[in-house]
Amino acid sequence: MKLRTTLLYFSAFVLSPLFGFSQITISNTSEISNIKSGTTFFAMKDPASPKAKEYVEVIKKYWTISKVECIKYTDVEKNIAPNNSFITIGAAMTTSNSTTASTETHIYLEFWTTNGKYTYDPKKRRHFNQEDKIVLATVELFPDFTAQNNPSSLYKMDYDAAGHLKNWSAGILANYIQQVTTLLKKGEVREAKTEFYNKEELSKVSSQTLFIPEYVLTKFSKNSEDESKKYEEKEITDGCNLSCKIITTAELNNKINTVTSPFYYLLFIKTNTDKYITVTNSQTGEIIYSAYSSSESNFKPGDLKEIQNTIKKK
């Protein structure tokens, strides 16, 4: 049996209950019409920080559902008002009450609004109640050991997360925003652990290079912060006929931001209990392939073979 712990205070850390979801989940689409007339606030440590600059630029460029502003975490509660919405980094911690108690942490980007019951009043010092939150979208993030075990540390970092989030850069965020806004505008609900692929788009991968961030080569250990052990590239690509190129996250970010023709890249997202493999169109932000496994295993050659087999499907 597992128990969920819940805590919320915007001055430092957002911790909220999380019920299983895919790498991107869309819900409560009836709220979208109201949000369009308000402002969406992206919360971060300091929007004026040089390390946040690139992120602020892509946020203002690609968020097209409503007016948008970037604010400090400490300014979230004072901006809660009807039709306003927020995008924050959140975490859900699930603790087992068995004899070998353990805690599982999911870290995610969350788009949410409120039911209108909260009014900011600095004199009363009443904090926003988590039960008044309405979540519209979540994007699962892949933290390293440090962030996984101390998620509140993310709120002390600049918006680049100092490299503690694997599937995170300004370019990747731009593509996530593109995908989320497209789904929200369509009013398209995406259920938990959805697997899907765009056959027409995915077929193009067979004739192009699939770019893969080098962190997929890491032999991640659940109980160790040591990320020095790596797979050889040939171990990952063994038996796969796709043209693949391993690049750093920084190189991937630069390609997304500067290359004007579309290319395709893979992301690997791992939690304590789940594993997601996605392929994204760098120009449109569309996730053209999403695979899910109820396993926390590392990236395997079979993950690339599965993409290859899906391309071959009639």
N, C-alpha and C positions, 0 to 999 in steps of 0.2 A: 504493500500500500504506500502511496506517496502523498505528501502534503505540500501545498503550495504556499509559500510565504509572500506577503505583499507589503510593499513600502513605497511611499511616494514623497519626495521633496525635491522640488525643481532647483533649489539653490546648489545642489551638488549631484544628485543621482536620481534617475528615473527607474524604478523597479516595479514591474506590473505583472499580473497574471497572464499566462500565455497558454492558449489551447492549441494543440498541434496544427501547424500550417506548413504550406509548401514554401519554396524559396521566395516566391512572391504570392501573397494572398490579397484578394480584393473582396470587401464585404460592405454592407450598409450603404449601397450605392444610392439609395433614396436621399441621402444627405448632400449629394453632389450639387444639386441645384441651389441649395442654400449657401454652400461654401463659395460658389462662384461670385457671390455678391460681397463676400468678406475678404479678409487678408489671410494668407497662409504664412506662418512664421517658422522659419528653420532655426532651431535653437542650437547654440554652440558656446564654447567657452568665451571666445572673443572674435566677433566678426571682423574686427579691424586688424587682427593679427596677420602678419605677412604670410604665415603658413596657411591661413584660411582664405587668402585672396583668390586663389584659383578655384576653390570650391564655391565661394560666393558668386564668382563670375558665371559658372555653369548653372548654378541655382537660378540666378536671375534670367539667364538665357533660355533655359529649358522648362522651367515651371510655367505653364501656360493656362492653368485652370482658373487661377485667380490672381489678384495682386499678391506680391510676395515680398517679404522682408526677412533679413537675417538678424537675429537678436541673441543676447546672452541668455544662458540657462536661467539666470536669476530674474529675467524679465518675462518669463512665460506666464506666471499667474496674473500679472497685472494686465496682460493682453487678452485674457480669456473674456470673450464677449460673444453674443449671438452671431453666428455665421463665420466667425474666425476659426481657423484651424491651425494645426501645429505638426511639424515633423521633428521628432526627437529620436535620439538613440536610447533604446530601452533595454532592459534585461529581465528575464523571468527565471527565477530560481526554484527548482523543484527538489524538495528534500525527502528522502526515504526515511520512514520510521522503523525500518527493520533493525535487527541486531547489528548489522553492518551498515549503519546509516551513511548515506552519501548524498551529495548535492550535485544536481545537473543544472547548468546555466545556459540559457539561450540568449544571445545578444542580437538585436535586430534594429532596423530603421522602421519607425512607426509613424504613420499619418493618421491623425485623429482630430476629432472635434468634440464638442460637449453638448449635453442635453439642455443647457441654458439655466440650470439650477444654481450655478455658482456665480457669485458677484465678488469681485476683488474689493477688499476693505482692509488697508494696512493697519488700521486701528484695532480691528478685531483679531487680526493674525490667524484667521481661519484658512487652512490650506485646502486646496482643491481635493475633492473626494474622488478616488479612483473609480467608484461606481458611476460617476457622472460622465465618464469618458465614453465616446463612441468611436471605435476604430474602423477606418476605411481601408487601410492597406498596411502590410508589413513586408519587409524585405530581410530575409535571414542573412546575418553577417557571420564571418568565420574568424573568431578571435584566436590569438595565440595563447599559450599557457598562462601568461601573466594576466591578460585581460579576462580570460575564462575564469580564473580563480580570484580575481580582484576586479570585477567589472566597474566598480565605482572609480577606479583609476582613470578610466576613459574621460571622465568629466573634469579631470585636472589637466588633460592634454589639449593641444590645439586640435582643430577639426581633421587634421590628417591622421590622427590617432597614433602618430609616431611609429607607424609600421606595425602596430599591434593588431590590426584587422587585415586579413589576407585579401579578401575580395573588396578592396577599398582604395580608391584614388579619385581624383576629380573627374577623370574620363569615365571611369566605371560608374560613378555617381550620376554623371550626365546621362548615360545609357539607362540606368535604373529609373531615373526621372522620366525619360522618354517612354519607357515601357509602362510605368505606372500611370502616367497621365493618359496614354492611349487607352488603356483598359478602363480607367475611370470615365473617360469621355464616352466610351461605348456602353458604360453601365454594365460591364461584363464581370460577373462574380466568378472568382477563382477559388475553388474549394481546397481543403487541406490535401497536401501531398499529391497534387495533380501532376501527372506525367503527360507530355504532349510533344508534338513536333510539327513543324511546317514543312511538308514534303517538298514543295517547290523551292523554298529557300535552302533547305538542308542539302538538296541535291547539288547545289552550287559548291558545297564544301569539298566534294570529291575532285573538283578541278582547280581548287585554290589551296593555299596554305592555311592550315588551322593553327593559330597562335595559342600557345599554352604558357601561362605564367609559371616560372620555375619553382614556386612554392609547392606545386603538386608532386615534386620529386622528394619532398621531405617525408621521412619516416616518423610521423607524429606518434607520440606516446601519450596515453591518457594521464599517466601519473608522473610525467617528467617534463621539465621545461627545456630539456636538451633537444634542440632541433637541428643538430649538426649532422645527424645520420641521413644520408640521401640514397635514393635509388639511382642507378645508372639510367641515363636517358633511354638506352636500348631495352632496359627492363620494362619501361612504361609503354614503349611503342612496339614491342615484340608482337609479331603476327598481325599488325595493322598496316594496311596499304595506303592509308591517308598520308598526305604530305603534312607533316607537323614541324613546328619550330618552337623550341623553348626560349622564352625571353623573360627578362625581369619585369616586375610589376611597373617599374618606372618607365621601361621601354614600351610596355603596353599602353600605359597612360599617354605617353608622347604620341604614339601611333593614333590612338583614338582622337586626340586633340588636333592632330596636324594632317593626317592622311584623309583626303577628301573622297576617295573612292571607297566603297564598302569592303571590309574584310571581316573575317569571322574569328572569334576567340572563345576559348573554353574557360570556364570557371569551375572550381571544385570547392564545395562548401560542406564542412564537416562539423557536426555537433557531438554531444555525448552519446546520442542515440540514433542519429540520422546522417544521411549522406546525400548530397545533391550534385548532379553534373549538369551544367548548362552550356549552351552554345549561343552566342549573341552576335547580331549584325551590328557592327561598330558605327554605322551611319544612322540607322533608324532606331537603334536601341532595342529592337525586337529580340526577345529570347526565342530562338527558332527551334530549340531542343531543350527539354528538361526531363531528366531521369532521377528517380528517387529510390533509395534503398534504406530499409530499417536496420541499418548497420553503421557503426562508427568506423568502419575500415578505411584504410588509406586508399589513395588512388591506385588503381590496378590496370594492367593491360586490357583486361576485359571491358573496362569502361570505354576505351577507344574503339574496341571491337564492336561494342553495342551500338555506337554511333554509326560505324561503318555498316553494320547489318541493317540498321534502320534506314539508311540511305538506299540500300538495295531493295527494300520492301516495295512492292507494287502498289 
